[in-house]
């Protein structure tokens, strides 16, 4: 029960809110565990790799997983982003992304399914990004808004053996509109 002045009222909690919180915690724990396992395997793989690694393209039929720190302009707050891609060939990859933000007043969970096409330059790769988005936003009053949208953006990245460093800008259109600046690392296997 929450008190405002002399009046008392009970905050309504959307039935999906608790389910979303439990799912969020399980997803975060699972993905962090997978990243830690891949970091260990990546260190072993890097010892065996030759210097044939490309500065911006990915090996055909490989998997790339990453962790990043996005900044949501609408909330003016950083979050966490987890991603995994399947690289069909050196230029084209596709996969899910999961982002979580919580500034104490609102909580935002983004699910994206993103397509990248890498354009090679002399120093780094440039890529447009696009795909469907589903955003769940819960305000402090436990009012929940869940909307589908479209993610559009672009980024740059540079490979260093099995690790990739990237920066990107993206925005969500037609749903819960927001803009994001993201920096992170990815590992390829």
N, C-alpha and C positions, 0 to 999 in steps of 0.2 A: 504494500500500500504506500502511496506517495502522498504527501501533504502539501497543499498550496494554500497559504493563508489559513483560514479556519475550515476550509473544505477539504474533505478526503475523497480520493477517487482511486479506483483500481486500474492500473495500466493494462490495456489489452495487449496480449502477445499473440501474434499470428501463429497458427499451428505449425507452419513450415519453419518458423524461426529457430526453434530448438533443433529440429532435424538438420537444418543448414549448418548450425554451429557444430554439431557432432560430425557431420560429413566434412566440414572444413578442417577440423582437428585431425581426422583420420587421413585426409589427403595430404596435409602438411607433413605429418609424421612419416607417412609412407614415402613421399617424394624426397624428404631429407635423408631417409635411410638409403634409398636408391642412389642418391647423389654421393653419399659417403662410400657406398660399395663401388660405384663407378670411378670415383677418385682413386681408390686403391687399385682397381683394374687398369685405370688410365696410366698410373705411374709405372706399372709393369709393362704395359704396351709401349710407352714412350721409350723405355730402355731398349726395346727390341726394334723400334722404328728406324728407318734410314732417314737421310736428309731429303727424301723425295716429297716431303709434305709441301703443299701449295700454300701461298700466302693468303688466299681468300676463297678458294673453291673447296668443296667437301668431296670425300671419296664416294663413289657410286655405291648405292645400297648400304649405306652406313646409318648409324643412329647418332643423333646429337642431343644431349640433355643439358639444361642450363638453369642457372639461378640468377636473379637480377633484383635491382632496387628501382622500382618505378616511382615517379613522383606524379601524383594526380593534381592537376591544376585546379579542378573544381573544389576539392577538399583542402588544397594547399598542404598536403601531407604525403610522406613517403609510405611505401608498402613493400610487399614481397611478391615476386613473380617467379613462377616455376614453369619450365617449358620442355618439350621433347619433340624432336622432329625426325622424320624418316627422309633421308636424302635419296631421291630416286636416281639422280645423276649428279654431276658436279655443280650444276646450276640451280636445280629445282628441288625444293623440300616442302614438306607439309606436316602439320602436327598441332597438338593442343597446347594451350597456354592457360595458366591459372594465376590470377592475381588477387591479393587480399589487402585491404586498407581498413584501418580503424583509428580514428582520431579522438575517440572518447565520446563524440557526439553522434557519429554515424559510422556504420560498418558497410563496406562495399566488397562484394565478391564478383569477380569477372571470370567468365569462361569464354575462351576464344578458340577457334579452329582456324589456323593461319596458313597461308600459302606464301612462300618467298620465291623469287627468281633472282639469283645473284648475278650482278653485272661486274665483270672483272675490270679493275683498273691497275695501274702500276704498283700502288701501295696498299690498297685495301679493296674489299668487295662492297658494292652498293646494292641495296635490294629494296624493291617496293614490297609492302606487306598488305594483305587483304584477307578478309574472311568473316564468317558469321560470329556474332557475339551474343552472350546472354549475361545480363547483369542483375544482381540482386542487391538492393540497397535497403538497409534497415536504419531508421532514425532512432535517436535516443528514446523517443516515445514508443518505440517498438512498432512503428508503422513501416510496413515492408512494401517496396516497389520492385517488381521483377519484370524486366522487359528484354525482348530480343533486339539486336541492333546489328550494325555493320562496322567492323574495324577496318580502318584505312591508315596507312602510314608508310614510313621509309626508314632505313637505317644504314649504318656502315659497320663493317667488322674487319678484323685482322686475325689470321690464324698464327699461332705459335706452337708448332708441333701438334699435339692432340688438343690443345686449349685454344679457344677463340674468345677475344674480347670484343664487345659490341656496344654501340650507342644507337638508340632509335627514338623516333617520335611517332606517336600514333594518336588517333582520335576515334571516338565512337559516335556514329551517326545513327539516326532513326530510333534510338532507344534511350537509355539514360546517358545523355550527351556528356562527354568529358574528353580531356586531352591528357596525354601522358608523355613524359620524358623518361627513358629507361636506360640504365647502364648495367652491364652484367658480364658474366663469363659462361661459356658453354664448353662441353667436352665431347669429342667424337670417338665412337667405337666402331 
